[in-house]
Amino acid sequence: MVIRPREVAMSGRARGRGAMLADILVAVVLLGSALAMMVAMTGRAMRAQRAGEELQVAAMLLDEQLQLVLARGPDNYGAGFPLEGACDAPYESYRFRLDITAASGSAYVVVATVTWVSGGRVRTESVETRIAPRRGDDPDPDRKPQEPVDRLL
């Protein structure tokens, strides 16, 4: 059998086309799997960011409740202010609870708890601290300015 140069060239081209098709298929599979991983990672990152935002809001609300107890005094706080309930707007989806108990010595043990629903689960964060009672009978000062403040410049 005699091999002609034209037949050799044709079979080489066919092999080259087959190899190119295989390379393209491998590239498409790799690109598809890389895109699928990126989409999954994006979803996970968004869930982590949302959880971080919720924890930041919970920490802020806990701090606010503890500051209110500190400013008003823990000894009779429950007589004039609520010890549990929904947080103010825009955080109505969060609820707070304060447990104030007298401890040995002059300090009170104050436990502030914030609860919210996230992803179908109830989440809770708490902070426990000691706060001394306010001394003296000074009423809260009137913090109203003597002259109206013009904020439009």
N, C-alpha and C positions, 0 to 999 in steps of 0.2 A: 504494500500500500504506500502510496506516495502522498505526502502531506504537502498541501499547497500553502503558500504564505497567507492567502486570503482567509482560509478556514481557521488558521491559527489565530489570526487577528480577530475573527468573529467570536471564537470561543473565549478569548481574553476579555473582550468587551462584555460579554454576557456575565462572566465571573465578576467583573468590576461593577456591573449594575447590581448584581446580587449582594455584593459586599456593601455597596452604598445603601441599599434598601435595609439591610440588617443594621447598619450604623444608625440610620434614621429611626428605625423601630426602637432601638436601645435608647436613643436620645429622647424620644417621646415618652417612653416608660419612666426614665429618670426625671424628666421635667414634670411629669404628672405626679410622681411620688413626692418630689420636692414641694410642689404647690400644695398638695394635701397636707404635708407636715406644716407648712407655713400657715395655712388656714386653722389647723388645730392649735398651733402655738398662739395665734392671734386671739382665738376664743379663750384660751387659758389665761392669757395676759389681761384680757378685758375683765374676766371674773376676779382676778387678783386685784386689779385696780378698783373695782367696785367694792370688794371686801375691805380694802384699805380706806376708801372713802367712808364706809359705814363705821369702821373703828375710829376714824378721826372725829366724826360727828358724835359718836358715843362718848369719847374722851372729853370733847368740848361740853357736852351736856352734863356729864359727871362733875366736871370742874365748876360749871355754873351752879349746880345744886349745892355743892360744898361751899362755894363762895357766899351763897345766900344764907346758909346756916351760920357761917363765920360772921357775916355782917349783922345778922339779927340776934345771934346768940343761941346756943343749943338748948339752954335751960327751959325756955317756953316757946320754942319755935313752932311746935305742933299746934299751939293754941291759936296762932294767927295765920298760919300758912299751911297749905296742904302737904301731907307727907307722902302722897302718891297720886299719880294721875298721868294724863297725857302731857307731853311736852308742848310748848308753845309753837305756833306757826313759824316757819314752815316744816317743823319736825314732828307733826302730829302722829306719824307712824312709830315714834319712839315713846316709851312709857318710862317714868321714873318712880323710884321708891326710896324713901329715907327711913332708916331705923336709927333712932337716937336713944341711947341708954346711958344712965349714969354709971360711971366707973369709980373705982377707989381713987381717992384724991379729989382734985377739983375738976379734972377733965371728963368730958363726955366722949363715949365711943360713938362715932357716926359712920354708918355704912350707907353709901349711896349706890344704887343699882339702876342700870338702864337696860331695858329690854326692847327688842325689835324683831321683826320677822324678815328673814333674808333667804331667798331661794327655797321657800317652803319650810325652813327650819327656824325655830325660835332661838335667837342669840341673846346672850346676857353678858354684861360686863359690870363688875363691882369694884368699889374702892372703899377701904376702911381706913379711918384716921381718928385722931383724938383732937377735940376742940375744947378749949377752956371757955367757961361762961364769960359773958361781958361783965365788966365791973362798972358800977355806978348806975345812976338812973337817967343818964343823958338820953333824951329822945333823939330819934333820927333827925338830922338837920334838914331844913327846907332847902333843897338844892335848886330852886327855881331862880333863874337870873333876874336881877333887878330891872334890866332893860331887855326888851326882846332882841334876839340875835337875828340880824338880816343875813341870810346865807346866800342870797342871790347877788352875785358880783358881776 
